[in-house]
Amino acid sequence: GVVATIAYLLKLSTEVGFLTVFLWYTLPYMWCNFWLVTYTWLQHCDPSVPQYGPEEWTWVRGALSTIDRPYGIFCFFHHKIGSTHVAHHLFHEMPFYKADEATAAIKAFLEPKGLYNYDPMPWYKALWRIANCCHYVEDFHGIQYFKSFNDVPLTPELKEKSS
């Protein structure tokens, strides 16, 4: 599939021109995938959201291990997929046009219990923060939180090299 697609795009480039294929295929493809990766990353990665090992994981814990965020004007264009993601995890078959109402009810129920995750930081700032602090979890067992390579103390050899 991938090889056939690349071959077809190369053939198309020779017929209609590289720039045409780039503008009508490559740029929209990259734009779509930028948002797909960005939303997935921001919905599931945050220093405050636990990551569960197999012995700790339950469906409810997994469903609540996501975070709602504001995406500004993109909420409208993307059917609020990022600002109603907790509701999507709990009720994945619900149509998107019911997500606001469901999110309000879920927030009212879960927030007093400390189980609703929301980060009011604008998405582009959250993206930068997560890129700088959510690098790994230490183990696959138990309840883990993202750690950062920035917090790892340098060995004497690395300290010497960095100065």
C-alpha positions in Angstrom: 0.0 0.0 0.0 2.7 2.5 1.0 5.0 1.7 -1.9 2.0 1.8 -4.3 1.0 5.2 -3.0 4.5 6.6 -3.3 4.8 5.2 -6.8 1.5 6.7 -7.8 2.5 10.1 -6.3 5.8 10.1 -8.2 4.0 9.2 -11.4 1.4 11.9 -10.8 4.3 14.4 -10.1 5.8 13.7 -13.5 2.4 14.2 -15.2 1.0 17.3 -13.4 4.2 18.6 -11.7 5.8 18.2 -8.3 4.5 21.5 -7.0 0.9 20.6 -7.8 1.1 17.3 -6.0 2.9 19.0 -3.1 0.3 21.7 -2.7 -2.8 19.4 -3.2 -1.6 16.2 -1.5 1.5 16.6 0.7 0.6 19.8 2.5 -3.0 18.8 3.4 -1.7 15.3 4.4 0.9 16.9 6.7 -1.6 19.4 8.1 -4.1 16.6 8.9 -1.4 14.5 10.5 -0.1 17.4 12.5 -3.4 17.8 14.2 -3.9 14.1 14.6 -0.6 13.7 16.4 -1.0 16.9 18.4 -4.4 16.0 19.7 -3.4 12.5 20.6 -0.3 13.7 22.4 -2.1 16.4 24.3 -5.0 14.3 25.2 -3.0 11.5 26.7 0.2 13.1 28.0 0.4 15.4 31.0 2.6 15.3 34.1 -0.6 15.1 36.3 -2.2 12.2 34.4 -1.3 8.7 35.8 -0.1 5.9 33.6 -1.2 2.5 34.8 0.6 -0.8 34.7 -1.3 -4.0 33.8 -2.0 -4.9 37.5 -3.4 -1.4 38.2 -5.3 -0.7 35.0 -9.0 -0.9 34.8 -11.3 0.3 32.0 -12.5 3.3 34.1 -9.0 4.2 35.2 -7.9 4.0 31.5 -10.9 6.1 30.4 -10.1 8.8 33.0 -6.4 8.9 32.0 -7.0 11.6 29.5 -7.2 15.4 29.7 -9.5 18.0 28.3 -7.9 21.2 27.0 -9.1 24.4 25.2 -8.1 24.6 21.6 -9.5 28.1 20.7 -11.0 28.4 17.3 -9.9 24.8 16.5 -12.6 23.5 18.9 -15.1 24.6 16.3 -13.3 23.2 13.3 -12.4 19.9 14.9 -15.8 19.2 16.6 -14.4 19.9 20.1 -12.5 16.6 20.0 -9.9 17.9 22.4 -12.1 19.8 24.8 -14.5 16.9 25.3 -12.1 14.0 25.2 -12.8 12.7 28.7 -16.5 12.2 27.6 -15.3 10.5 24.4 -13.2 8.0 26.5 -16.2 7.2 28.7 -18.9 7.2 26.0 -17.1 6.5 22.7 -20.3 5.9 20.7 -21.8 9.2 21.6 -22.2 11.6 18.7 -20.0 14.7 18.9 -22.9 17.1 19.0 -23.8 15.7 22.5 -20.2 16.0 23.8 -20.6 19.5 25.4 -23.7 18.4 27.4 -22.0 15.2 28.5 -18.8 16.9 29.4 -20.6 19.4 31.6 -22.4 16.5 33.4 -19.1 14.5 33.7 -17.2 17.5 35.0 -19.9 18.2 37.6 -19.8 14.6 38.8 -16.1 13.9 38.7 -14.5 17.2 39.5 -15.5 17.2 43.2 -14.0 13.8 43.5 -10.7 15.0 41.9 -11.2 12.7 38.9 -11.8 15.1 36.1 -8.7 16.3 34.2 -8.7 19.7 32.6 -5.8 22.0 31.8 -6.8 25.6 30.9 -3.4 26.3 29.3 -3.7 27.2 25.6 -2.8 24.2 23.5 0.4 25.6 21.9 1.8 26.4 25.4 0.7 22.9 26.7 2.4 21.3 23.6 5.7 23.1 24.5 5.4 22.1 28.2 4.6 18.5 27.5 7.5 18.3 25.0 9.8 19.5 27.7 8.5 17.4 30.7 6.8 14.2 29.5 9.6 12.0 28.2 9.2 8.6 29.9 7.8 6.6 32.7 10.2 4.6 35.0 8.4 1.3 34.9 5.6 -0.7 33.4 4.2 -1.7 36.8 2.1 0.1 39.3 1.0 3.7 38.9 3.5 5.9 37.1 3.7 9.6 36.1 5.7 11.0 33.3 9.2 12.1 34.1 11.5 14.4 32.3 15.1 13.9 31.1 15.6 17.5 32.2 15.2 16.4 35.9 17.8 13.6 35.6 21.0 14.6 37.4 24.0 14.6 35.1 26.9 12.3 35.9 30.2 14.0 36.5 31.4 13.1 33.0 28.3 14.7 31.4 28.6 17.8 33.6 32.1 18.2 32.4 31.2 17.8 28.7 28.3 20.3 29.0 30.4 23.1 30.4 
